[in-house]
Amino acid sequence: MNDKKAQTRERILKAASAALIQRGPADPSVGEVMGAAGLTVGGFYAHFESKDAMMLEAFKQLLGRRRDLIADMDADLTGEERRALVAAFYLSRKHRDSSEAACPIPASIGELGRLPESFRLALNEHMELMVAQLAASPEDTDKALADVALMVGGLALARALGPGELSDRLLRAAKSAVR
C-alpha cells in the first residue's frame, strides 16, 4: 500500500474510531465516517470491503491501544496495584467525556450480538489478553475479570448519565470498589 493510501486509510479509521466510541459500531454510516475524515463515500471501497470490516478494524485498533497502555505500566506493580492504576484512569471524568482514544467497549457491548461473530471474537481475545496483563497470577484472574467488568459497567453507566454529580459519584464509587 502506498503512503498516500495508507494515510487516507488511517484518516478513515480515526474517524471510524471516534464514531465507534460515541455510538458503537452499528450506528455510524459509511457516509458519516467518510465525511468526518474529509472524504467522499466514493473512495470507501478502495480501503475496506464493507462497513463492518472498517468498524471491526477500528474496534481492534482501539482495544489494542488499551492493552498498550497497560503494557507500558511498571512491570514491578502487583496485579492489584496495576488494576487500581488502570481504574484511576479508566473511571475518570476525562475518559468518560473523551471522544477520541477512549475505550470502545461501553458503546459496543449492546450491539455485539447483532454484529458478525468477528466482533465477539475480537472482544474475547482482548479480554483474555487484558486480564492476563492485570492478573498477578492464575489465582488472581477471577478478581481481574470482576474488576474489568466493574470498570466497563461503571464507565458505561457514567457515560449514559453524562457529565454531572451522579455520574461523578458513580465513577468514584466504582474506582473505590476496584481498590
C-alpha positions as CSV (number, residue, x, y, z in Angstrom):
1,M,0.0,0.0,0.0
2,N,1.5,3.4,-1.0
3,D,2.0,6.1,1.7
4,K,-0.9,8.3,0.5
5,K,-3.4,5.4,0.5
6,A,-2.1,4.3,4.0
7,Q,-2.5,7.8,5.3
8,T,-6.1,8.0,3.9
9,R,-6.9,4.7,5.4
10,E,-5.7,5.9,8.8
11,R,-7.8,9.1,8.5
12,I,-10.8,6.9,7.8
13,L,-10.0,4.6,10.8
14,K,-9.5,7.6,13.1
15,A,-13.0,8.9,12.1
16,A,-14.5,5.5,12.5
17,S,-12.9,5.1,15.9
18,A,-14.4,8.4,17.1
19,A,-17.8,7.4,15.9
20,L,-17.5,4.0,17.5
21,I,-16.5,5.4,20.9
22,Q,-19.5,7.7,20.9
23,R,-22.2,5.4,19.3
24,G,-20.9,1.9,18.9
25,P,-20.1,0.1,15.7
26,A,-23.6,-0.4,14.2
27,D,-25.0,3.1,14.1
28,P,-22.5,5.3,12.3
29,S,-22.9,5.3,8.5
30,V,-20.2,5.0,5.9
31,G,-21.1,8.5,4.7
32,E,-20.8,9.9,8.1
33,V,-17.4,8.4,8.8
34,M,-16.1,9.4,5.4
35,G,-17.4,12.9,5.8
36,A,-15.7,13.1,9.2
37,A,-12.5,12.0,7.5
38,G,-12.9,14.8,4.9
39,L,-13.5,12.3,2.1
40,T,-16.4,11.2,-0.1
41,V,-18.2,7.9,0.1
42,G,-17.0,7.0,-3.4
43,G,-13.5,6.2,-2.2
44,F,-14.6,4.0,0.7
45,Y,-14.3,0.6,-1.1
46,A,-10.7,1.3,-2.2
47,H,-9.9,0.9,1.5
48,F,-12.5,-1.5,3.0
49,E,-14.7,-4.3,1.7
50,S,-17.6,-3.3,4.0
51,K,-18.7,-1.0,6.8
52,D,-18.4,-4.0,9.2
53,A,-14.8,-4.5,8.1
54,M,-13.9,-0.9,8.7
55,M,-15.6,-0.8,12.1
56,L,-14.0,-4.1,13.1
57,E,-10.5,-2.8,12.3
58,A,-11.2,0.4,14.3
59,F,-12.6,-1.7,17.2
60,K,-9.4,-3.9,17.2
61,Q,-7.1,-0.9,17.0
62,L,-8.9,0.8,19.9
63,L,-8.7,-2.4,22.0
64,G,-5.0,-2.8,21.2
65,R,-4.3,0.7,22.3
66,R,-5.9,-0.1,25.7
67,R,-3.6,-3.1,26.1
68,D,-0.6,-1.0,25.0
69,L,-1.3,1.5,27.8
70,I,-1.3,-1.4,30.3
71,A,1.8,-2.9,28.8
72,D,3.6,0.5,29.4
73,M,3.0,0.3,33.1
74,D,5.7,-0.5,35.6
75,A,6.3,-4.3,35.5
76,D,7.1,-4.3,39.2
77,L,3.5,-3.4,40.1
78,T,1.3,-6.2,41.7
79,G,-1.9,-7.2,39.9
80,E,-3.9,-5.2,42.5
81,E,-1.7,-2.1,42.1
82,R,-2.0,-2.4,38.3
83,R,-5.8,-2.6,38.4
84,A,-6.0,0.3,40.8
85,L,-3.9,2.4,38.4
86,V,-6.0,1.4,35.4
87,A,-9.2,2.1,37.3
88,A,-7.9,5.6,38.3
89,F,-7.6,6.5,34.6
90,Y,-10.4,4.4,33.2
91,L,-13.0,5.6,35.7
92,S,-12.1,9.3,35.3
93,R,-14.2,12.2,34.1
94,K,-11.6,12.8,31.3
95,H,-12.0,9.2,30.0
96,R,-15.8,9.3,30.4
97,D,-16.0,12.6,28.3
98,S,-13.4,11.7,25.7
99,S,-14.4,11.3,22.1
100,E,-11.0,10.1,21.0
101,A,-8.6,7.4,22.4
102,A,-11.3,6.1,24.7
103,C,-12.5,2.6,25.4
104,P,-15.0,1.4,22.7
105,I,-16.5,-1.4,24.8
106,P,-19.1,0.6,26.7
107,A,-20.6,1.9,23.5
108,S,-20.3,-1.5,21.7
109,I,-21.4,-4.2,24.1
110,G,-25.1,-3.9,23.5
111,E,-24.6,-4.3,19.7
112,L,-22.2,-7.2,19.6
113,G,-25.0,-9.8,19.5
114,R,-26.3,-8.3,16.2
115,L,-22.9,-7.9,14.6
116,P,-20.7,-10.5,12.8
117,E,-19.1,-13.1,15.1
118,S,-15.7,-11.5,14.4
119,F,-16.6,-8.6,16.8
120,R,-17.2,-11.0,19.7
121,L,-14.1,-12.9,18.8
122,A,-12.1,-9.7,18.9
123,L,-13.6,-8.8,22.3
124,N,-12.9,-12.3,23.6
125,E,-9.3,-12.1,22.6
126,H,-8.9,-8.6,24.1
127,M,-10.4,-9.7,27.4
128,E,-8.1,-12.7,27.7
129,L,-5.0,-10.7,26.9
130,M,-6.0,-7.8,29.1
131,V,-6.9,-9.9,32.1
132,A,-3.6,-11.7,31.7
133,Q,-1.9,-8.2,31.9
134,L,-4.0,-7.3,35.0
135,A,-3.7,-10.6,37.0
136,A,-0.6,-11.2,39.1
137,S,-1.1,-14.9,39.0
138,P,-3.6,-17.5,37.6
139,E,-5.4,-17.4,41.0
140,D,-5.9,-13.6,40.5
141,T,-7.7,-14.0,37.2
142,D,-11.3,-14.0,38.6
143,K,-10.6,-10.8,40.6
144,A,-9.1,-9.2,37.4
145,L,-12.2,-10.2,35.4
146,A,-14.5,-8.9,38.1
147,D,-12.6,-5.6,38.2
148,V,-12.7,-5.2,34.4
149,A,-16.5,-5.9,34.5
150,L,-16.9,-3.3,37.2
151,M,-14.8,-0.7,35.3
152,V,-16.6,-1.3,31.9
153,G,-20.1,-1.2,33.6
154,G,-19.2,1.8,35.6
155,L,-17.9,3.7,32.6
156,A,-20.9,2.7,30.5
157,L,-23.3,4.0,33.2
158,A,-21.3,7.1,33.8
159,R,-21.4,7.9,30.0
160,A,-25.1,7.2,29.8
161,L,-25.7,9.6,32.7
162,G,-23.5,12.2,31.1
163,P,-21.4,14.8,33.0
164,G,-22.9,15.6,36.4
165,E,-22.9,14.8,40.1
166,L,-24.4,11.4,39.9
167,S,-22.1,10.3,37.1
168,D,-19.1,11.6,39.0
169,R,-20.2,9.8,42.2
170,L,-20.6,6.6,40.2
171,L,-17.1,6.9,38.8
172,R,-15.7,7.4,42.3
173,A,-17.7,4.5,43.8
174,A,-16.6,2.1,41.0
175,K,-13.0,3.3,41.4
176,S,-13.1,2.7,45.1
177,A,-14.5,-0.8,44.6
178,V,-11.6,-1.8,42.4
179,R,-9.1,-0.6,45.0
